[in-house]
Amino acid sequence: MFARLSAALGIPAAVLLASTGLAGAEAGMLAEVETDELVAMAVGMVHLADRDRRWLRDRLDELRELLVLRRSSTRGRASRRR
């Protein structure tokens, strides 16, 4: 379920898992597996937000924008190599 929702929203599954508040350790392990600094940052934000969902939503929106920018810059570099 987390994989499908993650794909639909365009955010890492670790963020969704951590946002449930039920599986902090599992989210941390997933972040280690993915070894992505943005995922680790998102997991940290979830822990910092605790119950302040509005703050968390704003931060996750910012994180999503960063992911979009990173993906677009990666695509740009790949097309320049061709």
Biopython code that builds the backbone (N, CA, C, O; Angstrom):
import numpy as np
from Bio.PDB.StructureBuilder import StructureBuilder

atoms = [
    (1, "MET", "N", (0.815, -1.180, 0.000)),
    (1, "MET", "CA", (0.000, 0.000, 0.000)),
    (1, "MET", "C", (0.866, 1.254, 0.000)),
    (1, "MET", "O", (0.590, 2.203, -0.734)),
    (2, "PHE", "N", (1.923, 1.258, 0.830)),
    (2, "PHE", "CA", (2.780, 2.435, 0.891)),
    (2, "PHE", "C", (3.480, 2.681, -0.438)),
    (2, "PHE", "O", (3.682, 3.833, -0.824)),
    (3, "ALA", "N", (3.850, 1.627, -1.137)),
    (3, "ALA", "CA", (4.536, 1.793, -2.420)),
    (3, "ALA", "C", (3.621, 2.441, -3.451)),
    (3, "ALA", "O", (4.048, 3.327, -4.191)),
    (4, "ARG", "N", (2.376, 2.007, -3.503)),
    (4, "ARG", "CA", (1.421, 2.596, -4.462)),
    (4, "ARG", "C", (1.139, 4.055, -4.133)),
    (4, "ARG", "O", (1.148, 4.913, -5.016)),
    (5, "LEU", "N", (0.888, 4.330, -2.856)),
    (5, "LEU", "CA", (0.599, 5.698, -2.445)),
    (5, "LEU", "C", (1.814, 6.591, -2.664)),
    (5, "LEU", "O", (1.683, 7.741, -3.083)),
    (6, "SER", "N", (2.976, 6.064, -2.382)),
    (6, "SER", "CA", (4.210, 6.811, -2.598)),
    (6, "SER", "C", (4.362, 7.186, -4.070)),
    (6, "SER", "O", (4.709, 8.320, -4.399)),
    (7, "ALA", "N", (4.102, 6.231, -4.941)),
    (7, "ALA", "CA", (4.202, 6.498, -6.380)),
    (7, "ALA", "C", (3.166, 7.524, -6.827)),
    (7, "ALA", "O", (3.460, 8.394, -7.648)),
    (8, "ALA", "N", (1.964, 7.420, -6.289)),
    (8, "ALA", "CA", (0.896, 8.345, -6.681)),
    (8, "ALA", "C", (1.186, 9.772, -6.224)),
    (8, "ALA", "O", (0.912, 10.729, -6.949)),
    (9, "LEU", "N", (1.739, 9.912, -5.020)),
    (9, "LEU", "CA", (2.020, 11.241, -4.483)),
    (9, "LEU", "C", (3.374, 11.781, -4.910)),
    (9, "LEU", "O", (3.627, 12.984, -4.838)),
    (10, "GLY", "N", (4.240, 10.884, -5.353)),
    (10, "GLY", "CA", (5.570, 11.314, -5.756)),
    (10, "GLY", "C", (6.501, 11.590, -4.592)),
    (10, "GLY", "O", (7.434, 12.383, -4.718)),
    (11, "ILE", "N", (6.258, 10.943, -3.454)),
    (11, "ILE", "CA", (7.135, 11.109, -2.298)),
    (11, "ILE", "C", (7.621, 9.740, -1.841)),
    (11, "ILE", "O", (6.957, 8.736, -2.100)),
    (12, "PRO", "N", (8.756, 9.683, -1.173)),
    (12, "PRO", "CA", (9.308, 8.389, -0.748)),
    (12, "PRO", "C", (8.395, 7.632, 0.211)),
    (12, "PRO", "O", (7.698, 8.237, 1.026)),
    (13, "ALA", "N", (8.405, 6.326, 0.109)),
    (13, "ALA", "CA", (7.581, 5.479, 0.977)),
    (13, "ALA", "C", (7.958, 5.652, 2.438)),
    (13, "ALA", "O", (7.100, 5.529, 3.313)),
    (14, "ALA", "N", (9.220, 5.933, 2.718)),
    (14, "ALA", "CA", (9.652, 6.121, 4.110)),
    (14, "ALA", "C", (8.936, 7.294, 4.757)),
    (14, "ALA", "O", (8.648, 7.264, 5.954)),
    (15, "VAL", "N", (8.648, 8.328, 3.975)),
    (15, "VAL", "CA", (7.929, 9.484, 4.505)),
    (15, "VAL", "C", (6.524, 9.074, 4.918)),
    (15, "VAL", "O", (6.054, 9.432, 5.998)),
    (16, "LEU", "N", (5.864, 8.326, 4.055)),
    (16, "LEU", "CA", (4.510, 7.877, 4.372)),
    (16, "LEU", "C", (4.499, 6.956, 5.578)),
    (16, "LEU", "O", (3.641, 7.077, 6.453)),
    (17, "LEU", "N", (5.435, 6.054, 5.622)),
    (17, "LEU", "CA", (5.510, 5.116, 6.733)),
    (17, "LEU", "C", (5.777, 5.855, 8.035)),
    (17, "LEU", "O", (5.152, 5.562, 9.055)),
    (18, "ALA", "N", (6.685, 6.793, 8.010)),
    (18, "ALA", "CA", (7.007, 7.549, 9.215)),
    (18, "ALA", "C", (5.854, 8.445, 9.645)),
    (18, "ALA", "O", (5.666, 8.678, 10.839)),
    (19, "SER", "N", (5.084, 8.948, 8.693)),
    (19, "SER", "CA", (3.984, 9.850, 9.034)),
    (19, "SER", "C", (2.860, 9.159, 9.783)),
    (19, "SER", "O", (2.031, 9.828, 10.400)),
    (20, "THR", "N", (2.813, 7.838, 9.743)),
    (20, "THR", "CA", (1.787, 7.133, 10.510)),
    (20, "THR", "C", (2.059, 7.207, 11.996)),
    (20, "THR", "O", (1.142, 7.076, 12.806)),
    (21, "GLY", "N", (3.320, 7.416, 12.361)),
    (21, "GLY", "CA", (3.686, 7.494, 13.762)),
    (21, "GLY", "C", (3.755, 6.145, 14.442)),
    (21, "GLY", "O", (4.104, 6.068, 15.619)),
    (22, "LEU", "N", (3.433, 5.089, 13.735)),
    (22, "LEU", "CA", (3.410, 3.761, 14.336)),
    (22, "LEU", "C", (4.700, 2.996, 14.128)),
    (22, "LEU", "O", (4.999, 2.070, 14.882)),
    (23, "ALA", "N", (5.455, 3.363, 13.133)),
    (23, "ALA", "CA", (6.595, 2.534, 12.751)),
    (23, "ALA", "C", (7.850, 3.364, 12.561)),
    (23, "ALA", "O", (8.464, 3.325, 11.495)),
    (24, "GLY", "N", (8.236, 4.109, 13.573)),
    (24, "GLY", "CA", (9.422, 4.944, 13.459)),
    (24, "GLY", "C", (10.673, 4.152, 13.155)),
    (24, "GLY", "O", (11.479, 4.563, 12.320)),
    (25, "ALA", "N", (10.847, 3.026, 13.816)),
    (25, "ALA", "CA", (12.041, 2.202, 13.583)),
    (25, "ALA", "C", (12.046, 1.639, 12.174)),
    (25, "ALA", "O", (13.085, 1.620, 11.513)),
    (26, "GLU", "N", (10.886, 1.179, 11.709)),
    (26, "GLU", "CA", (10.807, 0.635, 10.357)),
    (26, "GLU", "C", (11.090, 1.715, 9.320)),
    (26, "GLU", "O", (11.754, 1.459, 8.316)),
    (27, "ALA", "N", (10.585, 2.920, 9.563)),
    (27, "ALA", "CA", (10.839, 4.016, 8.628)),
    (27, "ALA", "C", (12.323, 4.346, 8.595)),
    (27, "ALA", "O", (12.884, 4.610, 7.532)),
    (28, "GLY", "N", (12.955, 4.331, 9.760)),
    (28, "GLY", "CA", (14.389, 4.584, 9.809)),
    (28, "GLY", "C", (15.172, 3.532, 9.059)),
    (28, "GLY", "O", (16.130, 3.852, 8.355)),
    (29, "MET", "N", (14.773, 2.268, 9.203)),
    (29, "MET", "CA", (15.452, 1.187, 8.486)),
    (29, "MET", "C", (15.258, 1.345, 6.988)),
    (29, "MET", "O", (16.189, 1.124, 6.213)),
    (30, "LEU", "N", (14.050, 1.727, 6.573)),
    (30, "LEU", "CA", (13.790, 1.936, 5.153)),
    (30, "LEU", "C", (14.646, 3.079, 4.627)),
    (30, "LEU", "O", (15.170, 3.011, 3.515)),
    (31, "ALA", "N", (14.785, 4.125, 5.427)),
    (31, "ALA", "CA", (15.623, 5.250, 5.011)),
    (31, "ALA", "C", (17.070, 4.804, 4.838)),
    (31, "ALA", "O", (17.755, 5.269, 3.927)),
    (32, "GLU", "N", (17.546, 3.900, 5.711)),
    (32, "GLU", "CA", (18.909, 3.394, 5.578)),
    (32, "GLU", "C", (19.065, 2.566, 4.310)),
    (32, "GLU", "O", (20.092, 2.638, 3.636)),
    (33, "VAL", "N", (18.049, 1.786, 3.992)),
    (33, "VAL", "CA", (18.110, 0.954, 2.791)),
    (33, "VAL", "C", (18.177, 1.829, 1.549)),
    (33, "VAL", "O", (18.954, 1.552, 0.634)),
    (34, "GLU", "N", (17.368, 2.883, 1.511)),
    (34, "GLU", "CA", (17.346, 3.749, 0.341)),
    (34, "GLU", "C", (18.566, 4.668, 0.285)),
    (34, "GLU", "O", (18.911, 5.172, -0.784)),
    (35, "THR", "N", (19.213, 4.887, 1.412)),
    (35, "THR", "CA", (20.389, 5.750, 1.523)),
    (35, "THR", "C", (20.219, 7.059, 0.762)),
    (35, "THR", "O", (21.097, 7.465, 0.001)),
    (36, "ASP", "N", (19.124, 7.689, 0.967)),
    (36, "ASP", "CA", (18.836, 8.958, 0.309)),
    (36, "ASP", "C", (18.735, 10.025, 1.384)),
    (36, "ASP", "O", (17.931, 9.903, 2.308)),
    (37, "GLU", "N", (19.535, 11.056, 1.274)),
    (37, "GLU", "CA", (19.541, 12.090, 2.306)),
    (37, "GLU", "C", (18.198, 12.802, 2.423)),
    (37, "GLU", "O", (17.838, 13.247, 3.513)),
    (38, "LEU", "N", (17.455, 12.922, 1.339)),
    (38, "LEU", "CA", (16.141, 13.554, 1.424)),
    (38, "LEU", "C", (15.151, 12.681, 2.186)),
    (38, "LEU", "O", (14.297, 13.198, 2.906)),
    (39, "VAL", "N", (15.255, 11.382, 2.035)),
    (39, "VAL", "CA", (14.389, 10.469, 2.784)),
    (39, "VAL", "C", (14.711, 10.567, 4.262)),
    (39, "VAL", "O", (13.808, 10.642, 5.096)),
    (40, "ALA", "N", (15.987, 10.565, 4.587)),
    (40, "ALA", "CA", (16.389, 10.678, 5.987)),
    (40, "ALA", "C", (15.910, 12.000, 6.574)),
    (40, "ALA", "O", (15.474, 12.053, 7.725)),
    (41, "MET", "N", (15.991, 13.068, 5.780)),
    (41, "MET", "CA", (15.517, 14.365, 6.247)),
    (41, "MET", "C", (14.012, 14.330, 6.489)),
    (41, "MET", "O", (13.530, 14.889, 7.474)),
    (42, "ALA", "N", (13.273, 13.684, 5.608)),
    (42, "ALA", "CA", (11.820, 13.595, 5.769)),
    (42, "ALA", "C", (11.451, 12.812, 7.019)),
    (42, "ALA", "O", (10.537, 13.198, 7.747)),
    (43, "VAL", "N", (12.150, 11.724, 7.272)),
    (43, "VAL", "CA", (11.887, 10.935, 8.480)),
    (43, "VAL", "C", (12.162, 11.785, 9.711)),
    (43, "VAL", "O", (11.398, 11.751, 10.676)),
    (44, "GLY", "N", (13.241, 12.541, 9.681)),
    (44, "GLY", "CA", (13.548, 13.434, 10.801)),
    (44, "GLY", "C", (12.478, 14.487, 11.000)),
    (44, "GLY", "O", (12.126, 14.808, 12.135)),
    (45, "MET", "N", (11.952, 15.032, 9.899)),
    (45, "MET", "CA", (10.892, 16.039, 10.006)),
    (45, "MET", "C", (9.646, 15.458, 10.638)),
    (45, "MET", "O", (8.983, 16.127, 11.430)),
    (46, "VAL", "N", (9.318, 14.221, 10.300)),
    (46, "VAL", "CA", (8.139, 13.580, 10.882)),
    (46, "VAL", "C", (8.307, 13.468, 12.387)),
    (46, "VAL", "O", (7.369, 13.726, 13.141)),
    (47, "HIS", "N", (9.492, 13.087, 12.822)),
    (47, "HIS", "CA", (9.731, 12.966, 14.261)),
    (47, "HIS", "C", (9.696, 14.330, 14.944)),
    (47, "HIS", "O", (9.189, 14.443, 16.060)),
    (48, "LEU", "N", (10.222, 15.359, 14.300)),
    (48, "LEU", "CA", (10.197, 16.703, 14.871)),
    (48, "LEU", "C", (8.778, 17.254, 14.958)),
    (48, "LEU", "O", (8.429, 17.933, 15.924)),
    (49, "ALA", "N", (7.970, 16.964, 13.961)),
    (49, "ALA", "CA", (6.611, 17.512, 13.904)),
    (49, "ALA", "C", (5.716, 16.928, 14.977)),
    (49, "ALA", "O", (4.806, 17.600, 15.463)),
    (50, "ASP", "N", (5.962, 15.688, 15.351)),
    (50, "ASP", "CA", (5.160, 14.972, 16.335)),
    (50, "ASP", "C", (3.689, 15.057, 15.957)),
    (50, "ASP", "O", (3.249, 14.308, 15.085)),
    (51, "ARG", "N", (2.932, 15.917, 16.560)),
    (51, "ARG", "CA", (1.497, 15.989, 16.264)),
    (51, "ARG", "C", (1.107, 17.232, 15.461)),
    (51, "ARG", "O", (-0.074, 17.438, 15.183)),
    (52, "ASP", "N", (2.055, 18.039, 15.096)),
    (52, "ASP", "CA", (1.765, 19.257, 14.343)),
    (52, "ASP", "C", (1.706, 18.928, 12.855)),
    (52, "ASP", "O", (2.677, 19.132, 12.126)),
    (53, "ARG", "N", (0.575, 18.425, 12.418)),
    (53, "ARG", "CA", (0.424, 17.953, 11.038)),
    (53, "ARG", "C", (0.474, 19.087, 10.014)),
    (53, "ARG", "O", (0.902, 18.871, 8.880)),
    (54, "ARG", "N", (0.050, 20.277, 10.392)),
    (54, "ARG", "CA", (0.094, 21.393, 9.443)),
    (54, "ARG", "C", (1.549, 21.734, 9.104)),
    (54, "ARG", "O", (1.899, 21.916, 7.938)),
    (55, "TRP", "N", (2.382, 21.818, 10.133)),
    (55, "TRP", "CA", (3.800, 22.089, 9.917)),
    (55, "TRP", "C", (4.405, 20.996, 9.046)),
    (55, "TRP", "O", (5.162, 21.267, 8.113)),
    (56, "LEU", "N", (4.057, 19.761, 9.372)),
    (56, "LEU", "CA", (4.590, 18.630, 8.620)),
    (56, "LEU", "C", (4.153, 18.680, 7.162)),
    (56, "LEU", "O", (4.963, 18.448, 6.263)),
    (57, "ARG", "N", (2.897, 18.976, 6.923)),
    (57, "ARG", "CA", (2.410, 19.055, 5.544)),
    (57, "ARG", "C", (3.174, 20.120, 4.761)),
    (57, "ARG", "O", (3.548, 19.898, 3.609)),
    (58, "ASP", "N", (3.406, 21.281, 5.388)),
    (58, "ASP", "CA", (4.162, 22.341, 4.715)),
    (58, "ASP", "C", (5.580, 21.888, 4.391)),
    (58, "ASP", "O", (6.075, 22.138, 3.292)),
    (59, "ARG", "N", (6.235, 21.228, 5.336)),
    (59, "ARG", "CA", (7.601, 20.748, 5.102)),
    (59, "ARG", "C", (7.632, 19.677, 4.019)),
    (59, "ARG", "O", (8.543, 19.663, 3.191)),
    (60, "LEU", "N", (6.639, 18.770, 4.014)),
    (60, "LEU", "CA", (6.611, 17.723, 2.989)),
    (60, "LEU", "C", (6.341, 18.310, 1.608)),
    (60, "LEU", "O", (6.844, 17.801, 0.607)),
    (61, "ASP", "N", (5.546, 19.382, 1.551)),
    (61, "ASP", "CA", (5.353, 20.072, 0.272)),
    (61, "ASP", "C", (6.682, 20.634, -0.234)),
    (61, "ASP", "O", (7.001, 20.529, -1.419)),
    (62, "GLU", "N", (7.450, 21.231, 0.678)),
    (62, "GLU", "CA", (8.762, 21.752, 0.297)),
    (62, "GLU", "C", (9.688, 20.626, -0.156)),
    (62, "GLU", "O", (10.426, 20.764, -1.132)),
    (63, "LEU", "N", (9.634, 19.516, 0.567)),
    (63, "LEU", "CA", (10.464, 18.370, 0.201)),
    (63, "LEU", "C", (10.086, 17.836, -1.176)),
    (63, "LEU", "O", (10.954, 17.465, -1.966)),
    (64, "ARG", "N", (8.811, 17.802, -1.452)),
    (64, "ARG", "CA", (8.361, 17.332, -2.771)),
    (64, "ARG", "C", (8.898, 18.239, -3.875)),
    (64, "ARG", "O", (9.318, 17.762, -4.930)),
    (65, "GLU", "N", (8.882, 19.558, -3.626)),
    (65, "GLU", "CA", (9.433, 20.491, -4.606)),
    (65, "GLU", "C", (10.922, 20.225, -4.835)),
    (65, "GLU", "O", (11.402, 20.285, -5.967)),
    (66, "LEU", "N", (11.652, 19.929, -3.752)),
    (66, "LEU", "CA", (13.076, 19.602, -3.892)),
    (66, "LEU", "C", (13.279, 18.348, -4.730)),
    (66, "LEU", "O", (14.180, 18.287, -5.566)),
    (67, "LEU", "N", (12.430, 17.346, -4.499)),
    (67, "LEU", "CA", (12.531, 16.110, -5.276)),
    (67, "LEU", "C", (12.269, 16.363, -6.754)),
    (67, "LEU", "O", (12.961, 15.814, -7.611)),
    (68, "VAL", "N", (11.280, 17.186, -7.053)),
    (68, "VAL", "CA", (10.962, 17.513, -8.449)),
    (68, "VAL", "C", (12.139, 18.240, -9.092)),
    (68, "VAL", "O", (12.519, 17.942, -10.224)),
    (69, "LEU", "N", (12.710, 19.193, -8.365)),
    (69, "LEU", "CA", (13.864, 19.917, -8.901)),
    (69, "LEU", "C", (15.044, 18.986, -9.140)),
    (69, "LEU", "O", (15.730, 19.090, -10.157)),
    (70, "ARG", "N", (15.277, 18.078, -8.203)),
    (70, "ARG", "CA", (16.397, 17.150, -8.352)),
    (70, "ARG", "C", (16.182, 16.227, -9.544)),
    (70, "ARG", "O", (17.107, 15.975, -10.316)),
    (71, "ARG", "N", (14.962, 15.727, -9.692)),
    (71, "ARG", "CA", (14.673, 14.842, -10.828)),
    (71, "ARG", "C", (14.824, 15.575, -12.147)),
    (71, "ARG", "O", (15.365, 15.026, -13.107)),
    (72, "SER", "N", (14.347, 16.818, -12.203)),
    (72, "SER", "CA", (14.445, 17.566, -13.455)),
    (72, "SER", "C", (15.896, 17.904, -13.777)),
    (72, "SER", "O", (16.279, 17.906, -14.947)),
    (73, "SER", "N", (16.710, 18.190, -12.762)),
    (73, "SER", "CA", (18.119, 18.480, -13.036)),
    (73, "SER", "C", (18.866, 17.223, -13.454)),
    (73, "SER", "O", (19.791, 17.293, -14.263)),
    (74, "THR", "N", (18.475, 16.071, -12.911)),
    (74, "THR", "CA", (19.089, 14.803, -13.310)),
    (74, "THR", "C", (18.744, 14.483, -14.754)),
    (74, "THR", "O", (19.600, 14.034, -15.516)),
    (75, "ARG", "N", (17.510, 14.710, -15.127)),
    (75, "ARG", "CA", (17.099, 14.471, -16.522)),
    (75, "ARG", "C", (17.825, 15.416, -17.462)),
    (75, "ARG", "O", (18.216, 15.030, -18.563)),
    (76, "GLY", "N", (18.004, 16.664, -17.021)),
    (76, "GLY", "CA", (18.706, 17.634, -17.847)),
    (76, "GLY", "C", (20.142, 17.237, -18.102)),
    (76, "GLY", "O", (20.649, 17.392, -19.213)),
    (77, "ARG", "N", (20.807, 16.720, -17.064)),
    (77, "ARG", "CA", (22.192, 16.267, -17.222)),
    (77, "ARG", "C", (22.273, 15.062, -18.141)),
    (77, "ARG", "O", (23.207, 14.946, -18.935)),
    (78, "ALA", "N", (21.306, 14.166, -18.039)),
    (78, "ALA", "CA", (21.307, 12.961, -18.876)),
    (78, "ALA", "C", (21.102, 13.325, -20.343)),
    (78, "ALA", "O", (21.725, 12.731, -21.223)),
    (79, "SER", "N", (20.234, 14.296, -20.611)),
    (79, "SER", "CA", (19.986, 14.672, -22.004)),
    (79, "SER", "C", (21.181, 15.423, -22.590)),
    (79, "SER", "O", (21.418, 15.357, -23.797)),
    (80, "ARG", "N", (21.936, 16.136, -21.754)),
    (80, "ARG", "CA", (23.125, 16.839, -22.249)),
    (80, "ARG", "C", (24.244, 15.874, -22.608)),
    (80, "ARG", "O", (25.073, 16.174, -23.467)),
    (81, "ARG", "N", (24.272, 14.725, -21.959)),
    (81, "ARG", "CA", (25.316, 13.733, -22.232)),
    (81, "ARG", "C", (25.124, 13.063, -23.584)),
    (81, "ARG", "O", (26.085, 12.567, -24.172)),
    (82, "ARG", "N", (23.924, 13.046, -24.068)),
    (82, "ARG", "CA", (23.627, 12.341, -25.329)),
    (82, "ARG", "C", (24.130, 13.079, -26.502)),
    (82, "ARG", "O", (23.964, 12.626, -27.634)),
]
sb = StructureBuilder()
sb.init_structure("model")
sb.init_model(0)
sb.init_chain("A")
sb.init_seg("    ")
for serial, (resi, resn, name, xyz) in enumerate(atoms, 1):
    if name == "N":
        sb.init_residue(resn, " ", resi, " ")
    sb.init_atom(name, np.array(xyz, "f"), 0.0, 1.0, " ", f" {name:<3s}", serial, name[0])
structure = sb.get_structure()
